[in-house]
Amino acid sequence: MNQKIARTSVALTFLLAGAVVAGTMTAAASPGSSALTPAATQKTVVIGLDGTMLSHIKTADAPNLHKLIAEGTSGESSILGHTTISGPSWSTILTGVWDTKHRVMDNTFAGARYDLYPTVFTRIEAANPALLTESISTWGGINNIASSGTPKADLVITTPDAGSIAATDIATANAVVAAITDRGPDLIFTQLDQVDGAGHAAGTNGPGYKKGIETVDVEVGRIINAVDARAAKTGEQWTVLVTADHGHKPWGGHGGQSAAEATSFVIARGAGYTAGKATGDYTIADITPTILRSLGITVPANLDITPSILRSPGIAVPANLDGKPLTKEAPGFTGSVDLGFFGS
């Protein structure tokens, strides 16, 4: 395992340098394979695409995202009832609870209860400080989440402004590629912002939205290539999760409760996820418990999942999370999702 780096929260951009670090020699499953390799070191990368809608990904020239969909299990769902703003939604993604619990209602983060509902970084570091956790994002608001709590993520980076959102996303992706190649964090989270910027500028009906998806797809491809190269070299078993915090109105903007604003999605590629499957069961609240499970967890009986799934010792998924680990070998898409957990 790579030596732990010093904990720090800084604004910088890594230059891609150094060689791939050799790790365990256990053969890894191929991308999209359902084969499990219990002896392999488990790693997770979460790629957050701010303001991106799955329906628009599918119609864009986005070969890397299309390949992830083909190699993994994916699904679109609604977050109606939850605040369709970045601060609340990224908080849900990184804590596993909805805004009714973490209390982040806007991008000021005022009233956040990360003390009651810690981030996935805090939970991992508290359970096993030897694990390396990193957050590298374009939007500075992620820093408020990843730097909260004690212990916090080992590394929290907000990429400096590179002159445009697209250029800053490239710098963010550069840092993520370098981190995966050089250090291979056990969890690395990244957020890319340009699609959201295009949505605000002209809405999903504007040409910039589709262009933003196609441009950010290049950065997604670079990150996935780094993951696959490292997995092939080291034998590590990587899970790739791609998600979004909210959608956008056709004419631009979000924050309301329309279907377009409340749409989100999850793509999951890795061992156990059926290639090409579509499901309506995945929500953004499922990201954190899925990460915890991938690191080797004991699944409490009071969570709404199949009891036999990966009951191995390690990090326990807390019973007070709203999400659940993503189901592997998921059923096909059957229609709209019952979001009864929001109450009346």
C-alpha positions in Angstrom: 0.0 0.0 0.0 1.3 3.5 -0.8 2.6 5.5 2.2 0.0 7.8 3.6 0.5 11.4 2.5 0.3 14.3 5.0 -3.2 15.6 5.6 -3.7 19.0 4.0 -6.3 21.2 2.4 -4.8 23.3 -0.3 -5.6 24.9 -3.7 -3.1 23.6 -6.3 -2.8 21.6 -9.5 -0.7 18.5 -9.7 1.5 18.0 -12.8 1.2 14.5 -14.2 4.5 12.9 -13.4 6.0 9.6 -12.0 5.6 6.0 -12.7 2.8 3.6 -11.8 3.3 2.2 -8.4 3.3 -1.6 -8.3 1.0 -3.2 -5.9 -0.5 -6.7 -5.3 -0.1 -9.2 -8.1 -3.7 -10.6 -7.9 -5.3 -10.5 -11.3 -8.0 -7.9 -11.6 -11.4 -8.4 -13.2 -11.7 -6.8 -16.6 -13.8 -3.6 -17.0 -17.4 -4.4 -16.8 -16.8 -7.9 -15.6 -19.1 -9.4 -13.0 -16.2 -11.5 -11.7 -15.3 -10.8 -8.1 -11.7 -11.0 -6.9 -11.8 -11.1 -3.1 -8.0 -11.0 -2.7 -7.6 -7.9 -4.7 -7.2 -4.5 -3.1 -10.4 -2.6 -3.5 -10.4 1.0 -4.7 -13.1 3.4 -5.8 -13.2 6.5 -7.9 -16.3 8.7 -7.9 -16.7 11.1 -10.8 -19.2 13.9 -10.2 -20.6 15.7 -13.2 -22.3 18.8 -11.9 -25.7 19.5 -13.4 -25.5 16.7 -16.0 -28.5 14.7 -17.1 -28.3 11.1 -18.2 -30.8 11.6 -21.0 -28.6 14.2 -22.6 -25.4 12.1 -22.1 -27.1 9.3 -24.1 -27.8 11.7 -27.1 -24.4 13.4 -27.0 -21.2 12.3 -28.7 -19.8 11.0 -25.5 -18.0 7.7 -26.2 -16.3 7.4 -22.8 -19.5 7.8 -20.8 -21.4 5.5 -23.3 -18.7 2.9 -22.8 -19.1 3.1 -19.0 -22.9 2.6 -19.4 -22.2 -0.4 -21.7 -19.7 -1.9 -19.2 -21.7 -1.2 -16.1 -25.1 -0.8 -14.5 -26.7 2.6 -14.7 -29.9 4.3 -13.8 -31.7 7.6 -13.7 -33.8 8.6 -10.7 -35.5 11.7 -9.2 -34.6 13.6 -6.1 -37.9 15.4 -5.9 -38.4 16.6 -2.3 -34.7 17.2 -1.9 -33.1 20.6 -2.6 -31.9 20.6 -6.2 -28.8 22.7 -5.5 -25.2 21.6 -5.5 -24.4 22.1 -1.8 -27.3 19.9 -0.6 -26.9 17.2 -3.3 -23.1 16.8 -3.1 -23.6 16.6 0.7 -26.1 13.8 0.2 -23.7 12.0 -2.2 -20.8 12.3 0.3 -22.8 11.5 3.5 -25.5 9.1 2.4 -28.3 11.1 3.9 -30.8 13.6 2.5 -31.0 17.3 3.3 -33.6 16.6 6.0 -30.7 15.1 8.0 -27.5 16.8 6.9 -29.4 20.2 6.9 -27.4 21.7 4.0 -30.1 23.7 2.2 -28.0 25.9 -0.1 -24.5 26.7 -1.1 -23.6 28.6 2.0 -23.5 25.3 4.0 -25.0 27.2 7.0 -26.4 24.8 9.5 -24.6 21.7 8.2 -24.7 18.8 10.6 -21.7 16.8 9.4 -21.1 16.3 13.1 -24.2 14.0 13.2 -23.8 12.7 9.7 -20.1 12.6 8.8 -18.8 12.4 5.3 -17.6 9.2 3.7 -14.1 10.5 4.1 -14.5 10.9 7.9 -16.1 7.5 8.2 -13.3 5.8 6.3 -10.5 7.6 8.1 -12.0 6.9 11.5 -12.4 3.2 10.8 -9.0 2.7 9.1 -6.6 5.6 9.1 -4.2 3.6 6.8 -6.6 4.1 3.9 -5.9 7.0 1.6 -8.8 9.3 0.7 -8.7 12.3 -1.6 -11.1 14.9 -3.0 -10.1 17.0 -6.1 -12.7 19.3 -7.5 -13.3 22.3 -9.7 -16.1 23.8 -7.5 -14.8 25.2 -4.2 -18.0 24.2 -2.4 -16.8 20.6 -2.3 -14.0 21.8 0.1 -16.7 22.6 2.7 -17.8 19.0 2.6 -14.5 17.0 2.3 -12.7 19.2 4.9 -15.5 18.8 7.5 -15.2 16.6 10.4 -12.4 14.9 12.2 -10.6 13.1 10.7 -11.1 14.6 7.3 -10.0 13.4 3.8 -6.2 13.1 3.5 -6.1 15.5 0.6 -8.7 18.2 -0.3 -7.9 20.2 -3.4 -9.9 22.9 -5.1 -8.3 23.5 -8.5 -7.3 27.1 -9.1 -9.2 29.0 -11.8 -7.5 28.3 -15.1 -9.3 31.0 -17.1 -12.5 29.1 -17.9 -14.6 26.3 -16.4 -13.6 23.9 -19.1 -9.9 24.7 -18.6 -10.2 24.3 -14.9 -11.9 20.9 -15.4 -8.9 19.9 -17.5 -6.6 20.9 -14.6 -8.8 19.0 -12.2 -8.7 15.9 -14.4 -4.9 16.2 -14.7 -4.6 16.1 -10.9 -7.0 13.1 -10.6 -5.0 11.2 -13.3 -1.8 12.0 -11.5 -3.3 10.9 -8.1 -4.5 7.6 -9.5 -1.3 6.9 -11.4 1.1 7.9 -8.7 -0.7 7.1 -5.4 -3.8 5.0 -6.1 -6.0 6.4 -3.3 -8.4 3.9 -1.8 -11.1 6.5 -2.5 -10.8 9.4 -4.8 -13.7 11.8 -5.5 -13.7 14.4 -8.2 -16.2 17.0 -9.4 -16.2 18.6 -12.8 -18.2 21.7 -13.4 -18.5 22.8 -17.0 -21.8 21.1 -17.9 -23.5 22.9 -15.0 -22.0 26.2 -16.3 -23.4 25.5 -19.7 -26.8 24.8 -18.2 -26.8 28.1 -16.4 -25.7 30.0 -19.5 -28.4 28.7 -21.9 -30.2 25.7 -20.5 -30.3 22.2 -21.8 -31.8 23.3 -25.0 -28.8 25.5 -25.8 -26.0 24.1 -27.9 -23.5 24.7 -25.1 -25.0 22.0 -22.9 -24.4 19.2 -25.3 -21.0 20.6 -26.1 -20.2 20.7 -22.4 -21.1 17.0 -22.1 -18.9 16.1 -25.1 -16.0 18.1 -23.7 -16.1 16.7 -20.2 -16.4 13.2 -21.7 -12.8 13.6 -22.8 -11.7 14.2 -19.2 -13.8 11.3 -18.0 -12.0 9.1 -20.5 -8.6 10.2 -19.3 -9.5 9.4 -15.7 -10.9 5.9 -16.7 -7.8 5.2 -18.8 -5.7 5.9 -15.7 -7.8 3.6 -13.6 -7.7 0.8 -16.1 -3.9 1.2 -16.6 -3.3 1.1 -12.9 -5.6 -1.9 -12.3 -3.8 -3.8 -15.1 -0.4 -3.0 -13.6 -1.1 -3.6 -9.9 -4.0 -6.1 -9.8 -6.1 -3.7 -7.8 -9.9 -3.9 -8.3 -11.4 -0.5 -9.0 -15.1 0.4 -8.8 -16.0 3.5 -10.9 -19.1 5.5 -9.9 -20.3 8.4 -12.0 -23.1 10.6 -10.7 -24.6 14.1 -10.8 -26.1 16.4 -8.2 -29.1 17.7 -10.1 -30.5 18.5 -13.6 -31.4 21.7 -15.4 -34.4 23.4 -16.9 -34.5 23.6 -20.7 -34.0 27.3 -20.5 -31.4 27.1 -17.7 -31.2 27.0 -14.0 -32.2 24.7 -11.1 -33.2 24.8 -7.5 -36.9 24.1 -8.0 -38.9 20.9 -8.0 -39.5 20.3 -11.7 -38.8 16.9 -13.1 -35.9 18.2 -15.1 -34.2 20.0 -12.1 -34.7 16.9 -9.9 -33.2 14.3 -12.2 -30.0 12.6 -11.3 -28.2 9.3 -12.2 -25.6 6.8 -11.1 -23.4 4.7 -13.4 -21.5 1.8 -11.6 -18.8 -0.1 -13.3 -16.8 -2.8 -11.6 -16.8 -6.4 -10.3 -20.4 -7.5 -9.7 -22.1 -4.8 -11.8 -23.8 -6.4 -14.8 -22.6 -4.8 -18.1 -25.4 -2.9 -19.9 -28.0 -3.2 -17.2 -30.4 -0.4 -16.5 -32.1 0.1 -13.2 -34.4 2.5 -11.5 -33.2 1.6 -8.0 -30.0 3.7 -7.7 -30.1 7.1 -6.0 -27.4 9.6 -5.1 -27.8 8.7 -1.4 -26.5 5.2 -2.3 -23.0 6.4 -3.2 -21.6 6.6 0.4 -22.8 3.2 1.6 -21.6 1.7 -1.7 -18.1 3.0 -1.1 -18.1 1.7 2.4 -19.2 -1.7 1.3 -16.5 -1.8 -1.4 -13.9 -1.4 1.3 -15.1 -4.5 3.1 -18.1 -3.9 5.4 -20.6 -5.7 7.6 -24.0 -4.9 6.4 -26.5 -4.3 9.3 -29.7 -6.3 9.0 -31.9 -3.1 9.3 -30.7 -1.8 5.9 -32.9 -2.5 2.9 -30.6 -4.7 1.0 -30.1 -8.4 0.4 -28.6 -9.7 3.7 -26.1 -12.0 1.9 -24.3 -9.2 0.0 -20.7 -9.0 1.0 -21.0 -9.7 4.7 -17.3 -9.4 5.4 -15.7 -7.8 8.4 -14.5 -4.2 8.2 -16.2 -0.9 8.0 -19.9 -1.0 9.0 -22.5 0.9 7.1 -24.3 3.0 9.8 -27.9 2.3 10.3 -28.8 6.1 10.1 -27.9 6.4 6.5 -30.7 7.0 4.0 -28.9 5.3 1.2 -28.0 1.6 0.7 -25.2 -0.1 -1.1 -25.9 -0.3 -4.8 -27.4 -3.7 -5.8 -25.2 -5.8 -8.0 -26.6 -7.9 -10.7 -29.4 -5.3 -10.8 -32.8 -6.0 -12.5 -33.7 -4.2 -15.7 -35.3 -0.8 -15.7 -39.0 -1.0 -14.8 -40.2 2.6 -14.8 -40.4 5.4 -12.3 -39.0 5.1 -8.8 -41.1 5.3 -5.6 -39.3 7.9 -3.6 -41.3 7.3 -0.4 -38.4 8.0 1.8 -39.1 11.8 1.5 -42.3 11.4 3.4 -45.6 13.2 2.7 
